[in-house]
Amino acid sequence: MSERLVVAIDGPAASGKGTLARRLASHFGLPHLDTGSLYRAVALRASRDGVAPEVAAGRLSAADLADPALRDDAIGQAASRVAANPEVRAKLLEFQRNFANQAGGAVLDGRDIGTVICPAAPVKFYVTASLEARTDRRVGELRARGGDPIRPRVLAELEERDRRDSGRADAPLRAAPDAYRLDTTDMDAERALAAALAYMAGKGFRRAGS
Ligand code: DC
């Protein structure tokens, strides 16, 4: 198959889209961009430098994108707030499009990849899971990182983030009309990958040699 493979993956927080994106990228040998980390880095840089998020968006460095503090839940909430700012989104657009346009293709995950960043991607997934399942996953992740999360609070924060990410005017979280919906509520990461690969194989996308 010679078509350049761009895989666009969208979905709400803790749906499993990041894990699926990493696994698909590794399966097909493609570079992967977690676009949420860009919005997280903007929120972190804005708070560290004491500047407006649209200013911070013009100051990002590679080190910002690798900062372990990006994974903090508070930064996830702050990222969701700066992501509603159209100037921030506009400043991050070109970097994401250039990443997607690399010669060999790419896998990108976020909220608006299939709708705004890569509307012509030949493969799009919209990954969902119930709020309960996503809460369980996030609680597990936070515990694994040594935290002591309060489940009702984690659930309320996910709900708030869903509302903000889906309700904003600019590039809200939406499934592209041509996205394949993958509900991972009752799936582990292996099964989600297998379901995604089966869908892609049906469209003619297989790893070279398999
Ligand atoms: O995927 P994540 O939890 O790391 O994303 C953090 C926030 O960034 C998310 O709540 C909304 C925003 N975001 C966005 O608006 N558009 C994207 N393509 C990716 C993330």
Boltz pocket constraint, residues with backbone or C-beta under 6 A from the ligand:
constraints:
  - pocket:
      binder: B
      contacts: [[A, 13], [A, 14], [A, 35], [A, 36], [A, 37], [A, 39], [A, 40], [A, 75], [A, 76], [A, 79], [A, 80], [A, 83], [A, 84], [A, 109], [A, 110], [A, 111], [A, 112], [A, 113], [A, 161], [A, 165], [A, 171]]
      max_distance: 6.0
